[in-house]
Amino acid sequence: MRIEELTVRLRARSGWEAIELGMALVRRHAAAIWKPWLWLTLPVFLVLNLGAWWLDKFWLAALLMWWLKPAFDRVPLYVISRAVFGSVPGTRETLGAQRQWGVRTVLHLLTWRRLSPVRSLYMPIDLLEGVQGERLGQRRRVLGGQAYGTAFLLTLACQLFTLALVIGGVVAVLVYLPQDLLPDSMQAAFRIMAIEWPVWLHLAWNALLWAAISVTEPFFVGAGFGLYLNRRTEIEAWDVEIVFRKLRARLAAAVPLLLAAVLLVGLPGHAGAQERHGAPRPTAPAREEAPEKPTPPTLPIVFGDQRVDDRAFREAADRAYRDPLLDRKQVQGSWELRKKAEKKDERPRDNALLAGLGSVLAFIGEWGLWLVVGVLVLALLATARYWWPWMRSMGHAPAPHRGSPQVEALVLPETLPDDIAGAARALWRDGRPRHALALLYRASVDSMSIRAEIALPPGATESECLRASRRMPRGEDRQAFALMVRVWQYAAYGQRLPADDEFDALVGELQLRYGWAS
């Protein structure tokens, strides 16, 4: 499989994300899917209904159309399995491929695998991988794995959606009937259902079922294909392999360029060496050497003549597989005398059959509820690892409610004090560091606005103040203001207060730059 040509981005997805991926592929290639779908299913629908009309059994046509869905599902699967690699097949190609593509598995899909609840997940394995026998069973178990439950829910959801479309079609007919005719129409409908349906009503009902299936079935197949791609990505690491293949392609493209660069760099150096040494030295006459003998191959020495004939190995493998010790199943036969059949009266046999059936019904009526309870108990025990931790967490006492955090409002004077540095140091010594930093920040903003000759709006943010400080003519003043803003932000938002010496250095720097009175 050429996974490097995939047109979708492979990554490990959840089950429902993989379903959405498959449905997106169906929506993208809707024309390439529904055209051959209609060309294939519409003639089959007409032929089956004509035959049912001839037999006067229209229910048989509806049942056969529903039963043949796996054969029709090959159309959307064929289209998206090719389109995901960038090759969207046409209508004629898709219809022509149905004659020989997956013919061996159609019988399986229409018989014992027809009622599989995860058919959408297993169908790509049956039709795309081409494995048979025990290998097919292993692939189903491995790829099913964690996606089995999701595929089952997908099947259930699609069936319910089909049912909703059928009911919606019936209700739509009733909605568009005139209200004055609605009671009579309902009475006529009940009479028809109670007595006999006319031909046109049978055909309309079968057509509604076919239309609902035609809407939902391609999305059902596409969602299963999305689950299949996701499982192979999870198990076989397709996403990692694609990255390595792209890396190898880039390196392979760069190798000729590197060789050319090495040759271009090496040739001038060689010519310069010849120019520095003058004329080339006379070379000694070449000695005539005897041709070297070819080295004999080592494989015949190691493996002998049987290295190209694996018949002995195959025979040994067959004998190993036939060894009864390797097989857990063993069939033994023996001869026994056949007892003469005793003639029994038919009436007692019938009575015994009825008595046995009655005992079975009595057993179910007496012990049926206990059987249901036992099944529920086993289900609870099997899933205990999922719900037991949750139940235990509900039994714990609730954590004690912590009191609301104490918030201390920063109350600053309306006017700045004359000695800003002394007031800030006093607040710091009194154990109110935030008040001290707030006072310094406010005084720095006022000093900055005076030196920058700008009027700040009320409630200006730190970023706005920093942008306004760029208008101060001296760079040292701008740096001092930026330092004050950073210290204030650490204290206000990051709960990080400066040390005592850092605070004293900050106050001294601001007092020096802005000329605060001491």
Buried (B, 14 or more C-beta within 10 A) or exposed (E): EEBBEBEBEBEEBEBBEBBBBBBBBBEBBEEBBBBBBBBBBEEBBEEBBEEBBEEEEBEBBBBBBEEBBBBBBBBBBBBBBBBBBEEBBEBEBBBEBBEEBBEEBBEBBBEEBBEBBBBBBBBBBBBBBEBEEEEBEEBBEEBBEEBBEBBBBBBEBBEEBBEEBBEEBBEEEEEEEEEEEEEEEEEEBEEEEEEEEEEEBBBBBBBBBBEBBBEBBBBBBBBBBBBBBBBBBBEEBBBEBBEEEEEEEEEEEEEEEEEEEEEEEEEEEEEEEEEEEEEEEEEEEEEEEEEEEEEEEEEEEEEEEEEEEEEEEEEEEEEEEEEEEEEEEEEEEEEEEEEEEEEEEEEEEEEEEEEEEEEEEEEEEEEEEEEEEEEEEEEEEEEEEEEEEEEEEEEEEEEEEEEEEEEEEEEBEEEBBEBBBBBBBBBBEEEBBBBBBBBBBBBBBBBBBEBBEBEBEEEBEBEEBBEBBEEBEEEEBBBBBBBBBEBBEBBBEEEEBBEEEEBBEBBEBBBEBBEBEE
